[in-house]
Amino acid sequence: MPVAAGAVLSLLLAGCSEAPQAAGKAKRLEPVTGEAALFRLYSVARAWAGDIQTLRARSIPLAGVTSETGKSGAWEATFVSESKGRARTYTFSVVEAPGNLHEGVFAGLEEVYAGPRGEEKLFPATVIMVDTDKAYAIASKHDAEYAKKNSKSPISYLLVLSARHADPAWRVIWGESVSASSYSVLVDAVTGDYLETLR
């Protein structure tokens, strides 16, 4: 009996001594792909309005979160409910961060939606079949020389449907935004086809 009690006490003490080490380890923040983030955002946004369609989605670079191929620490998507005449932007982040980014999915304020502006058109999130890691691979393969020469450049992603193409497309951007970049590639987010290079 005393031996058994001693064994149990030893196990408990061993468990206690290991707990602080485990707690002391910093949790690695894992970035996510665009499609994975979009569907998290979409599933929450549907509670706001059942008829939502996507206007656009984009990656958001985060300090302290190492981006990997096709992945980002935060994403933003704008959805539209035509029945409400409203648009609403949602964000997903792997960590609390400046710029009103909260860990998990966060809903922004509703805005009036008076119809499409410019070339952007609405599309259902459910048609997206090609994720950002694959889109990056396709874009890099199309111009391997440029991708190799600019391998240290930050990569960002923008998902839109324009009047120029039949399907929504991932815009793989060498740079932190469209305005800060002189080179990007459009990849069809439904078929995975290369569409065009933009400079």
Wavefront OBJ file of the C-alpha trace (Angstrom):
o trace
v 0.000 0.000 0.000
v 2.702 2.582 0.931
v 4.636 1.611 -2.221
v 1.591 2.230 -4.403
v 0.952 5.582 -2.728
v 4.605 6.510 -3.203
v 4.425 5.633 -6.893
v 1.328 7.790 -7.359
v 3.008 10.685 -5.517
v 6.106 10.341 -7.736
v 3.954 10.473 -10.876
v 2.129 13.566 -9.639
v 5.380 15.322 -8.798
v 6.851 14.403 -12.187
v 3.766 15.811 -13.901
v 4.016 19.030 -11.894
v 7.686 19.484 -12.685
v 7.022 19.138 -16.437
v 4.080 21.537 -16.541
v 6.086 24.795 -16.182
v 8.403 23.772 -19.046
v 5.454 23.119 -21.350
v 3.819 26.374 -20.308
v 7.076 28.261 -20.895
v 7.298 27.226 -24.561
v 6.060 29.920 -26.926
v 3.204 28.775 -29.131
v 4.211 28.929 -32.812
v 1.753 31.006 -34.774
v 0.760 29.100 -37.901
v -0.313 31.149 -40.937
v -3.202 29.810 -43.041
v -4.026 29.644 -46.737
v -6.497 31.963 -48.404
v -9.157 29.343 -49.092
v -9.038 28.067 -45.496
v -9.417 31.615 -44.149
v -12.146 32.513 -46.653
v -14.336 29.593 -45.613
v -13.891 30.405 -41.911
v -14.978 33.965 -42.658
v -17.831 32.838 -44.911
v -19.242 30.385 -42.359
v -19.461 33.161 -39.741
v -20.750 35.794 -42.188
v -23.665 33.570 -43.221
v -25.173 34.113 -39.776
v -25.363 37.822 -40.682
v -27.138 37.201 -44.016
v -28.017 33.972 -45.793
v -27.654 35.441 -49.289
v -24.073 36.731 -48.934
v -21.722 36.837 -51.875
v -18.034 37.690 -51.865
v -16.813 41.030 -53.157
v -13.107 40.504 -52.440
v -10.626 38.843 -50.107
v -7.009 39.683 -49.356
v -4.067 38.642 -47.227
v -2.788 40.902 -44.437
v 0.898 40.622 -43.434
v 1.483 40.310 -39.684
v 4.664 41.168 -37.815
v 5.794 38.181 -35.781
v 4.040 35.627 -37.997
v 6.309 34.072 -40.587
v 4.502 33.828 -43.910
v 4.855 30.567 -45.774
v 4.115 29.781 -49.401
v 0.483 30.639 -50.033
v -0.165 31.461 -46.375
v -0.638 34.571 -44.261
v -1.188 35.337 -40.588
v -4.340 37.343 -41.293
v -6.980 37.627 -44.001
v -9.845 39.968 -44.760
v -12.984 39.335 -46.825
v -15.835 41.668 -47.765
v -19.255 40.073 -48.220
v -22.394 41.633 -49.662
v -26.049 40.942 -48.929
v -28.068 42.300 -51.831
v -31.338 41.728 -49.943
v -30.086 44.007 -47.148
v -28.297 46.401 -49.506
v -25.290 46.094 -47.174
v -21.636 45.087 -47.260
v -19.636 43.859 -44.283
v -15.938 43.156 -43.901
v -14.716 40.275 -41.738
v -11.164 39.521 -40.639
v -9.452 36.342 -39.544
v -6.166 36.504 -37.642
v -4.051 33.912 -35.860
v -3.235 36.479 -33.132
v -4.355 39.839 -31.710
v -2.572 42.531 -33.716
v -2.598 46.275 -34.444
v -5.059 47.545 -37.020
v -8.152 46.204 -35.226
v -7.166 42.581 -35.873
v -8.482 40.105 -33.343
v -7.617 36.447 -32.933
v -10.120 34.312 -34.820
v -12.962 35.737 -36.929
v -14.076 39.312 -36.260
v -17.019 41.114 -37.905
v -16.691 44.739 -38.938
v -19.480 47.296 -39.254
v -22.137 47.135 -41.949
v -21.881 49.595 -44.827
v -24.345 50.620 -47.500
v -23.876 48.669 -50.738
v -25.205 50.445 -53.820
v -23.919 48.023 -56.428
v -20.558 47.146 -57.982
v -17.882 49.801 -58.405
v -15.309 49.566 -61.172
v -14.667 46.094 -62.561
v -15.320 44.086 -59.384
v -18.274 41.694 -59.433
v -19.866 39.551 -56.712
v -19.300 35.793 -56.548
v -20.183 32.909 -54.201
v -17.317 31.816 -51.931
v -18.260 28.187 -52.561
v -16.953 28.260 -56.165
v -13.328 28.633 -55.034
v -11.489 25.380 -55.798
v -7.855 26.537 -56.003
v -6.067 27.604 -52.829
v -3.360 30.253 -52.547
v -0.480 27.788 -52.163
v -1.398 26.247 -55.518
v -1.982 29.690 -57.077
v 1.520 30.722 -55.975
v 3.031 27.570 -57.490
v 1.248 28.234 -60.800
v 2.270 31.915 -60.839
v 5.899 31.082 -59.989
v 6.086 28.386 -62.632
v 4.751 30.753 -65.281
v 7.689 33.105 -64.777
v 10.251 31.027 -62.898
v 13.073 33.466 -63.643
v 11.249 36.412 -62.056
v 10.137 34.313 -59.060
v 13.715 33.107 -58.479
v 15.192 36.601 -58.823
v 12.643 37.995 -56.342
v 12.467 35.051 -53.932
v 12.968 37.360 -50.906
v 10.084 39.644 -51.868
v 6.979 39.477 -49.654
v 4.044 37.821 -51.409
v 0.466 38.979 -50.949
v -2.838 37.723 -52.343
v -6.033 39.340 -53.583
v -9.162 37.448 -54.655
v -11.572 39.229 -57.007
v -13.912 38.611 -59.908
v -13.511 41.171 -62.653
v -15.406 41.723 -65.874
v -12.283 40.621 -67.767
v -12.506 36.983 -66.651
v -15.252 34.388 -66.232
v -14.140 33.162 -62.796
v -12.803 34.726 -59.612
v -9.001 34.899 -59.644
v -6.213 34.940 -57.092
v -3.865 37.821 -57.802
v -0.435 36.676 -56.608
v 1.417 39.891 -55.845
v 5.190 40.260 -55.442
v 5.017 42.978 -52.781
v 2.829 43.856 -49.796
v 0.010 45.354 -51.891
v -1.086 46.051 -55.455
v 0.036 49.687 -55.169
v 3.464 48.678 -53.837
v 4.090 46.101 -56.551
v 5.126 46.242 -60.180
v 4.509 42.563 -60.850
v 1.612 40.201 -60.182
v 0.004 37.163 -61.771
v -3.683 36.264 -62.023
v -4.595 32.594 -61.520
v -8.148 31.302 -62.026
v -9.414 30.349 -58.548
v -11.813 27.747 -59.992
v -9.756 25.975 -62.675
v -6.178 26.820 -61.681
v -5.407 28.218 -65.133
v -2.899 31.029 -65.630
v -4.842 34.104 -66.751
v -2.447 37.026 -67.176
v 0.562 38.903 -65.843
v 0.039 42.436 -64.589
v 2.800 45.029 -64.308
l 1 2 3 4 5 6 7 8 9 10 11 12 13 14 15 16 17 18 19 20 21 22 23 24 25 26 27 28 29 30 31 32 33 34 35 36 37 38 39 40 41 42 43 44 45 46 47 48 49 50 51 52 53 54 55 56 57 58 59 60 61 62 63 64 65 66 67 68 69 70 71 72 73 74 75 76 77 78 79 80 81 82 83 84 85 86 87 88 89 90 91 92 93 94 95 96 97 98 99 100 101 102 103 104 105 106 107 108 109 110 111 112 113 114 115 116 117 118 119 120 121 122 123 124 125 126 127 128 129 130 131 132 133 134 135 136 137 138 139 140 141 142 143 144 145 146 147 148 149 150 151 152 153 154 155 156 157 158 159 160 161 162 163 164 165 166 167 168 169 170 171 172 173 174 175 176 177 178 179 180 181 182 183 184 185 186 187 188 189 190 191 192 193 194 195 196 197 198 199
